[in-house]
Amino acid sequence: MDGELSGTEDIDGRLAEISAKTEMLMRSFDEKVQEKNLYHTNIRELEEEIGHIEDDEERLAGLKESYKADSDRYKLVEKTIGYLTEAKNRFIARYMEPIRCSFGKYYGIIKDGVDADEYLIDTGLNIRRRELGVYRSIETQSDGLGDLIGLCMKAALLDVMYKDEKPVVIMDDPFSNLDEENIKWGLAFLDKLAEDYQVIYLTCHPDRIKCIGE
């Protein structure tokens, strides 16, 4: 009996030991499962972050291409502006000053020797008149004076464009907005123009035909 009891105690002790170790292993297993789940979560987050980084890298590559294309276009536009600026300066040197001089020649006729410097002609061939220190569009002038100024500008362009062979100038009743005073200057302008060009003047007003006849 004593031997049997002793064996039973050994078994119970071992069972208790095994039970304790099993419980410890189960706790360790649960901890490892939790740790595994944590690592799995971290891995998923890292994979998502890597995906974002890859997307950002693709966007960065696209932005680099766009930057290069825009930079090349910018350099091209910059060169174009340089060439256009040079061309504009050459145009001004070659044409604008002769245009201004020729305009002044004709304007001095219609305004009886008044200085043409009161007018500014820009590279777009737009004409503005200085009034009280400010240049204003000739559209603010009377219709008659505006017509005469326009004729002076066209005549100036003819002078600059045609140096050798002169064209025939056809004028279809250009003085319709002029009063009697300004018609006098208009006819004087025609006389001056006719010194260098063959002028065909058309009008349906007998009084202007008479004036020319005189």
Secondary structure, DSSP 4 states (H G I P E B T S, - for coil): -HHHHHHHHHHHHHHHHHHHHHHHHHHHHHHHHHHHHHHHHHHHHHHHHHHHHHHHHHHHHHHHHHHHHHHHHHHHHHHHHHHHHHHHHHHIIIIIHHHHHHHHHHHHHHTTT--GGGEEE-TT--EEEEETTEEEEGGGS-HHHHHHHHHHHHHHHHHHH-SSSPPEEEEESTTTT--HHHHHHHHHHHHHHHTTSEEEEE---HHHHHHHH-
